Amino acid sequence: MATDVSNTTEPSMTKLVGGIIDDAQRLFKQQAELFQADIKREIRQAKQVGLNMVLAGSLMGAGGLFLLFMVVHLLHRLFPDTLPLWACHAIVGGALFAIGLGLYFAGREKLDKLSPLPEQSVEGLKENLQWKTNPN
């Protein structure tokens, strides 16, 4: 009669909540698939860039090697009476060795000074742990 206020055209609350949950699950699944596709695309691009960098490094290394041979032969040409070819190779090789050794020790010194954990973060962590164990 007049006290019946139910409307049969509107969906029930259970159906509405169920629809929202289904939509959220579907959205989450689609986001996960999109994330997975993005990761795969990024990996493919990274592989291509890595391959290009390796190829570029190889070509630069070969070019550098030929330039070093050029320097050796230039020294031999400039000083033919004074420097035999083996001495020119020794000069260029020794110079490269000395430069490499200097770079190695400079890098090692920086590595020794490198701290894996920032000092401020460690101190903050210690303070937090101390406060949690002894709140007074």
Summary of the structure (lengths in Angstrom):
residues: 136
radius of gyration: 35.1
end to end distance: 68.5
largest distance: 123.9
contacts: 247
relative contact order: 0.03
helix: 81%
strand: 0%
